[in-house]
Amino acid sequence: MLRSYAAIGAVSLLVLAGCSNDGDAKPEKSPSPSAPKSAAPSAAAPRPAFDPPTRFAAQGVALPPEASENKISAGGTNTEPLPVTLHGTTAFIASTASLLAVDTGTGRTLATITPTVGAPGTTPDSPWVGTNPAEAPVLWSDNGRATILATFVVDKPASGTQKAGRAVEVVAVDAKTAKSLWTAQVDVPAGLDGGFAGLAANPVGIDGTTLAVGVSYQSSDGVIAVDLPARKALWSRADFRPDVVSSGVVVGSDTAAVLALDLADGKQRWTAPQLTSVSRLGPTALIASGTGKVAVLDVATGKAREQSTADYTDVRCRFDDKDVTVCARPGWAAGLDATTGKTLWELPDQANTRVAPVVTAVWHGAVYGRTDNGPVVLDARSGKDREVSPGLAPMVVNEYVGIGQPPTGGSGVRSFPAAK
C-alpha cells in the first residue's frame, strides 16, 4: 500500500515521487541502453580502476570553467548537474558553443570541437545557478565504437526565399581519440525556429539508433528525433518537454499531461492525465507526478504499477546505472530498487542517530555525498556507511576519477583520481 510522504516510516516507493523534476531542476539524463562501458584510460600510463571507487586522491587538477559555469552556487549548496560525461580518463565537457575533451589526469585540453557553421552560444546573463543551459553530452555505441554526441544551436543563413533562422547541429566525436566523426543539421520544431538568442538544444537520450534532442527557449520546449545512421530528423514537435528515452519511446510532458511519443514516427503511444512531470526510476519504470497524485508507470505502456498521493517537492532522483535509484532532498534521502520500486532504506534514522547526506552522485552501487562530518560513501542497497573518509563527494564519477568541488573549498571543479 502506498503512503504519503507524511507517513514516511515504512516508506513506499511513491513517497519518492519527487524523482520527477521540480522547479528549475533538471531531470537525470536518460542512460543509453546501447552505451558502451568506460574505455581504457587515455593516459599513457595505465591508471588503476575501481568499480565503484570509494576513495579519491588528495590532490586534484582544475578543469576548465565550462565544467561548472553557473552550475554551482558560491557556497556549493545549490547545484545543477554538470555538463560533463566521463569516458575512461577523458572528460567531455559541453557548453553552448563547443565540446571540450579534457584529460582528467593532467587537466590538459585534448580537443575543442565546434559545430561546422558556428554556434551563437549563450553567455549566462547573470551569475546565478540555472542560467547556463548546457547539459552533458551522451555516450553511444556506434557498431562498437564509443561515440560522444553533443548538440548545438547554430545560425541558419538565409538562402533564396528562405529566411535566416536557427537549426540544431548534432556532432559525433570518437570517445577514444576525441576526433570529430561527423555532423548533421536538423530543423528546429516550428514555433521555436525564430532567431531567439536564448534558444538551447541538449541531447536527452538514445534508444537503439535514435537520438532525442530537447530544444528550449525560456518556458517553451520541443523535441527532435534524429536517425543517427541516416543523420537526419525523423520528426519534431513543439510544446513537449522530453525527459526519458527508453523502450522505443520518448516520455515527457506538455501543459496538461505526461505522454509518450513513438521514437520512430512521433505518434502518441500513451498518456497519463493529471500527471505533469516525469523522471526515470529504472530501465523499465518511470515516476510521474502531478497535483495530489503520483504514479509509477511502465515505460513502454504507461500502465500504472502503483499510485498514491505524495509530497515530491524538491526531491531529485538518480539511477546508479545498475539496480538502485536514490532519491533525496535537503535533510532526507532514500534508496529504491530500480526494478520493483521497493524502498530499500531511508535517512535520517533517528533510532540509530544517523543523518541524511547531501547526495552528489550515485554510481554502480555507491552513493556519494556529504554531511557536516565531511564527504561520505554509502552502500546503495543497504544505505549503510561504506566509506567515511573518501576525500571527495564527486558530482560525476566513474572507475577512474571523481569530479567535484575540493573539500577545502574554492571555485570551479577539479578531477581527482580514484584511489580505492
Secondary structure, DSSP 8 states (H G I E B T S, - for coil): ----GGG-TT--GGGGGGGS--TT--------TT-----S-SSSS-----SS---B-S--EE--GGGTTTTB-TTSSSB---SEEEETTEEEEE-SS-EEEEETTT--EEEEE--TT-------SSSSTT-------EEEEETTEEEEEEEEEEEE--BTTB--EEEEEEEEEETTT--EEEEEEEE--TTS-S--TT-EEEEEEEETTEEEEEEEETTEEEEEEEETTTTEEEEEEES-EEEEEETTEEEEE-SSEEEEEETTT--EEEEEET--EEEESSSSEEEEEETTEEEEEETTT--EEEEE----TT-EEEE-SSSEEEEEETTEEEEEETTT--EEEEE-BGGGTB---EEEEEETTEEEEEETTEEEEEETTT--EEES--S---SEE-SSEEEE--TT--SS-EEEEB--
